[in-house]
Amino acid sequence: MPGAGRAEVIFIAAMMILILVVCVVAVYAFFKTYKKEMREKQERIDAKKAKSQENS
């Protein structure tokens, strides 16, 4: 087929773009979850400090 080589290159490029999109979405989700967990951790630490201040 005359356009087979070009079609393969386009297919490979499309797959690379798809992989990059999936990676970006995964990294975004990871950092969103990470920030949420760090915020919750800080809130627990603050609550523990406030509780110990009340008991003193």
C-alpha positions in Angstrom: 0.0 0.0 0.0 1.4 3.4 -0.9 0.4 5.3 2.3 1.2 2.6 4.8 4.4 4.2 6.1 2.7 7.5 6.6 -0.3 5.9 8.3 2.0 4.1 10.7 3.8 7.3 11.6 0.5 9.1 12.2 -0.8 6.1 14.3 2.4 6.1 16.4 2.2 9.9 16.9 -1.5 9.6 17.9 -0.6 6.9 20.5 2.2 9.1 21.9 -0.2 12.0 22.3 -2.8 9.7 23.9 -0.2 8.4 26.4 0.9 12.0 27.2 -2.7 13.0 27.9 -3.3 10.0 30.2 0.0 10.8 32.0 -1.0 14.4 32.5 -4.4 13.4 33.9 -2.8 10.9 36.2 -0.3 13.4 37.5 -3.0 16.0 38.0 -5.2 13.5 40.0 -2.1 12.5 42.1 -1.3 16.0 43.0 -4.9 16.9 43.7 -5.2 13.9 46.1 -1.8 14.7 47.7 -2.7 18.3 48.4 -6.0 17.2 49.9 -4.3 14.7 52.2 -1.7 17.2 53.3 -4.4 19.7 54.1 -6.3 17.1 56.1 -3.1 16.1 57.9 -2.4 19.7 58.9 -6.0 20.0 60.1 -5.5 17.0 62.4 -2.3 18.4 63.7 -4.0 21.7 64.4 -6.9 20.0 66.1 -4.5 18.0 68.3 -2.6 21.1 69.3 -5.9 22.9 70.1 -7.0 20.0 72.2 -3.8 19.9 74.1 -4.0 23.7 74.7 -7.4 23.2 76.2 -6.3 20.5 78.6 -3.3 22.5 79.9 
